[in-house]
Amino acid sequence: MPRLVVLFSVTVFTSLIVASNYLVQFTINDFLTYGALTYPFTFLLADILAERYSKKEVLKVVRLGILCAFIPSMFLAEFRVALASVMAFFLSQQVDVYAFYYLKSKFPRLWWLRSAGSTATSQLVDTLIFFHVAFLFVMPWQSIVMIILGDYLIKLILAFLNTPWFWLFAIRLRGAFGFLR
């Protein structure tokens, strides 16, 4: 993977993670936070990279993004939120990458399945880990369950709405950007 792609991708990952860590602290209603609207784009980026580059390269970019996002997140979010985010992101992005490559090997022609399927699976892992670590013993259990359900529903919808973007950048424009090789 070219250095320019690594630098750009790590910057985008870092920005999205930090923004989401800040925005998750603000609820839209009883079952949805603003962070649910920005965070799913990290999975779209990972899937676009996974379509073109090796598992090892994609995991490197994901890990660098986590590392770069941790300290800024500490200043913008409470410690438990930043810690929960790093834990959830680290585990769920790995699930996303491994699930993506697994689905790609089993169903090579179903590009939409590897993108939406890996994201739907990993977003569930992410949501469960994040909200339990960030808000357990801070909020009532019923509120946490409602936020988990609302957040995951939005993330699931966005996973499918991101499918055309995945097609455009990973499938359709695959060879259009020569500098990305």
Salt bridges, closest charged atoms under 4 A:
GLU51 OE2 - LYS104 NZ 3.88
GLU51 OE1 - ARG114 NE 2.74
GLU51 OE2 - ARG174 NH1 3.87
GLU78 OE1 - ARG80 NH2 2.70
ASP126 OD2 - LYS155 NZ 3.28
ASP151 OD2 - LYS155 NZ 3.86
